[in-house]
Amino acid sequence: MPQDPTERRVVVTGLPRRALRSSGYYRPRTEIDEQTTLGHTYVRSLMRIQLRTGLTVFAVLALLIGPLPLVFAAAPDARRLEWAVLGFGLYPPLVLLARWYVRRAERNERDFVRLVEDR
């Protein structure tokens, strides 16, 4: 009896392509690239922590510099003291504050990259 032309032989040489693509591996980077809700949440959390760091620096700076006009108004005859405080007394705390801010922002970004990178 001859074979029916509708019957065909199927030769399987490897895994189906669907099995290769859906390995079940989770990649946050693709979530960010595809702008999904989860990717948006990742980016928003990075922005929130960076904003919190900036607001912390601003608050410390405001507490450091804000009361100076009141201090200077309390001692009107101390012009040299004013220049000494403004010229030499403020720069070390400002440099330390700026250094802390940069190190904290870089650490936040490193933590974010570590979260997003392939494990």
Solvent accessible surface area in square Angstrom, and as a share of the most:
residue,aa,sasa,rsa
1,M,228,1.02
2,P,122,0.77
3,Q,161,0.71
4,D,69,0.36
5,P,119,0.75
6,T,110,0.64
7,E,127,0.57
8,R,207,0.75
9,R,220,0.80
10,V,127,0.73
11,V,122,0.70
12,V,119,0.69
13,T,131,0.76
14,G,47,0.45
15,L,128,0.64
16,P,85,0.54
17,R,182,0.67
18,R,201,0.73
19,A,54,0.42
20,L,115,0.57
21,R,193,0.70
22,S,85,0.55
23,S,85,0.55
24,G,77,0.74
25,Y,121,0.46
26,Y,104,0.40
27,R,92,0.34
28,P,3,0.02
29,R,103,0.38
30,T,49,0.28
31,E,40,0.18
32,I,43,0.22
33,D,103,0.53
34,E,125,0.56
35,Q,157,0.70
36,T,49,0.28
37,T,113,0.65
38,L,74,0.37
39,G,1,0.01
40,H,106,0.47
41,T,55,0.32
42,Y,33,0.12
43,V,52,0.30
44,R,107,0.39
45,S,49,0.31
46,L,37,0.18
47,M,125,0.56
48,R,117,0.43
49,I,47,0.24
50,Q,40,0.18
51,L,110,0.55
52,R,132,0.48
53,T,6,0.04
54,G,25,0.24
55,L,103,0.51
56,T,58,0.34
57,V,24,0.14
58,F,134,0.56
59,A,49,0.38
60,V,69,0.40
61,L,54,0.27
62,A,48,0.37
63,L,139,0.69
64,L,63,0.32
65,I,64,0.32
66,G,46,0.44
67,P,60,0.38
68,L,25,0.13
69,P,86,0.54
70,L,136,0.68
71,V,79,0.45
72,F,32,0.13
73,A,76,0.59
74,A,85,0.66
75,A,40,0.31
76,P,96,0.60
77,D,140,0.72
78,A,28,0.22
79,R,156,0.57
80,R,215,0.79
81,L,93,0.46
82,E,21,0.09
83,W,177,0.62
84,A,46,0.35
85,V,43,0.25
86,L,75,0.37
87,G,31,0.29
88,F,166,0.69
89,G,41,0.40
90,L,18,0.09
91,Y,130,0.50
92,P,75,0.47
93,P,46,0.29
94,L,53,0.27
95,V,92,0.53
96,L,116,0.57
97,L,25,0.13
98,A,57,0.44
99,R,145,0.53
100,W,106,0.37
101,Y,80,0.30
102,V,78,0.45
103,R,154,0.56
104,R,73,0.27
105,A,15,0.12
106,E,87,0.39
107,R,107,0.39
108,N,11,0.06
109,E,85,0.38
110,R,131,0.48
111,D,63,0.33
112,F,36,0.15
113,V,78,0.45
114,R,158,0.58
115,L,74,0.37
116,V,12,0.07
117,E,63,0.28
118,D,83,0.43
119,R,203,0.74
